[in-house]
Amino acid sequence: MMIVTMAERESNSPGQDRRSSQRSIEILEAARTLFAEKGFDGTSISDIAGSVGVADGAIYKHFASKRALLFEVIRAFYEPVIELASQTVTGIPDVRGRLRYLIWLQLRAFADEPEVCRFIIAEARPMHDYYESEVADLNRRWTSLLVDAIKDGQSDGTFRADVPATMIRDLVYGGIEHIAWGAVTGHGEIDVDNIADGLTQLVCQGIVSMPAEATGLDARVTRLEGLVEHVRS
């Protein structure tokens, strides 16, 4: 994956700024590799500096802490996915198609970058300040796209309106993370297309609106069952 740092995005100066941005990229790539090999806790700033070939102090010229390095690696993963989804999902006319696309895109991203999946679930999320972090903000931006699709479906009658959109969001992404974690830990692979189809179908069958005639039929069946029980008694 091509890492683009925040500093590189914001810098428009030549010369020294360009060299500084290149060094930031080298540090991030080294950190990502070492986090994947040794875990966040098992990796030291000295390990990262040694991999890049600089002194420990040089790391802090680019990143405030090891935590900042981890979060920047995750940001470099999340932002392109969010940008792609934001640009693409509005062109999908039906809400079920939007739902399936967002599920597919998350599965595809985790299948392509399984180590980042582990960084998010096992390394970043347990941190005490995770929910106030920039990574949590990115996650909220990402999952809000699915919440918006669900709410649109509830508004047009495609999906039931009595199930909170945030609950559906949690079911979807909880399922995706469970599947992805199995692959990350060597217990299976992510079959992106089939899982996206199956998860979309499973979710939609539970949230589609019931036709009025079906609701009336159910009521009549219930009354008949009550009459039968009354006769038997």
N, C-alpha and C positions, 0 to 999 in steps of 0.2 A: 504494500500500500504506500502511496506517495503521501508523506506527512507534510502538511502545510501548517506552520505555526502561526499563533496569533500575531507574533511580532512581524512575521513576513507579510501577513495580510495588511497590517497597519503601516508598514514602512514603505515609503516611496522615495527614499534617499539612496543615491548610488554609493559605491565605494565601501566604506567601513560598515554602513548599515547592512549592505548586502552580505558582506563577510560574516557579520554577526548573526544574520538570519540563517546562513548556511551552517554555522556552528550550532545554532539552536536545533536545526534539523538533525544534525549528526548526534547531538546529545539525546534527543527524543528517540531516534531510531535505536540507539544503544540501550536506552532505558527500557523501551518496549521489548527488545530482545531479552534483556536480563530479567525483566518482570515475568516474561513468559517462561523462562528457563528455571528461575530460582524463586519466583513469587515476590510480592512487594516487600514483605517483611524480611525475606532472605537476601534482598539486594541492598547494598549500601551505596552512598554517594561515591565512595572510593572505587567501588566496582564499576560504576558508570563512567567516572572520570578516567579510570585505567583503560576501559574499552575504547574511549575516544582518543586517549593519549594526551590528556590535559591534567593539570593539578586540580585537586578537589575544589579549591576556591573559584576556579573558572566556571564551575557548574552554577554557582550562586550568582554569577553575573548575568545569567540567562533565566534561571528559575529560582524562586524563593525557597523551595523545599522539595524533598522527594515526593511529597503529596502533590505538589503543584505539577510535577512531572507526570505523575500518574493521571491526573485529571486532564492535562493537556493531551496526552495520548488518547484518552477516551473522547475528548472534544474533537480531535482530528478524525475520529471514526464517525461520530454522531452527526456533525454538521453537514457533511456532504449527503448523508442519507436523508436528513430533514429537508435540505434544499431540493433534492431530487423529488421527494414525495410531494412537497408543497407545489412544485411546478407541474407535476404530472397528475395528481389525484383530481384536480378540478376539471380535467378534461374527460373524466370517466362519468358518463351520465347517470348510471344507475347506482344506487347506494350499496347494493349487494356486491357489485363489481368493485366499488371503492374499498369496501371492507376486505374483499379477497386480495386486492392489490396491496393494501397496507400490511396484511398478515404475511403475504408472500415476500414483501420487501424486507420485513424484519427477519424472517427465516433465512432469506438469501444473504443478508448482511452477516448474520451469526454463522451461517455455514461457511462463508468466505473468510471470516475473521473470528474463529472460535476462541482465540486467546483474549480478544477484547471482551467477548461475552464473559469470560472468567474474571477479567479485571473488574467489570461492572458489578457482577453478582457477588463475587467472593472477596474482592479487594476494596472497592470503593463504597459499596452500599453499607457494609458494617461500620464504617467510620462514624463517629458520634455526631459530626456536623454535616453528614451527607445531605440531609434534606434542606440545608441552607446553602448548599454548594452550587457552583455553576453546572456541574454534571447533572444534578437533580433538576435544575432549570431546563437543561437540554432534554432530559427525559420527559418533562412535562410538556414541552413544545412538541415533541415527537408523538406522544400518546394523545395529545389534544386533537390531532388530525383524525384519529379513529373515533374519538368522542364526538367530533363534529359530524362525521359520517353517520354515526348511530342516531344522533339527534335529528339529522335531516330525514333519516328513514322513519323515525317516530313521527315527525311532522307530516310526512306525506302518506302515512298509514302503512308503510311497508313493514315496519317493526312495531311491536307492542310498545305502548307509551308508559305502561305501568312498571317497567323494569328500568331502574336508573342506568343511564348511559355509562356512568363511571363503574358500575358493577360489571357491566358487559366488558368494558375495557380491562378490568382486573382479571376477569376470566380468560380473556384472549391472551393477554401478555403473560399471565401466570402459566397458561398452557404452553406458550412458546418458550418461555424460560425453562420450564421443566424438560421439554423436548431437547432444547439446546444444551442444557446442562448434561444430559445423558451422553450427547455426542462429545462434549468437551472432556468428559471424564472417561471416554473410551467405551461407553455402553450404547453403541448404536451410531447411526448416521442420520443426518437431516435430509430427508427426501422432500425437498422444498416444494415441488409442484403438488405431489400427492397430499402432503400434510396441509398445505394451504387450502386445497380443495376440501379435504375432510373437515378441517377446523371451521372453515367458512360454512359448510353445510350444517355441521353440528350446532354452531351458534345460531344460524338463521332459522333452523327448524324450531329452536326454542324461543325465538323472539318475533317471528312473523305474526301479523295480525290474523286472528281467526275470522273467517267469513261469517257474516251475520246468520246465514242459513245454518251453518254448522253449529253456531251457538244455540240457535233455537232447537235444533235436533237434539243436542245434548240435554237441554232442559226437558224436552219431552221424554227422553229415555229415562232421565232421573225420576220424573213423575210416574212413569210406568213401573219402574223398579219399586217405588214406594207403594204403589197399589198392589203389586204382587206380594210384597212383604206383609201388607195389611191383610190380604186374603189368607195368606198362610197362617197368620196369627189368629 
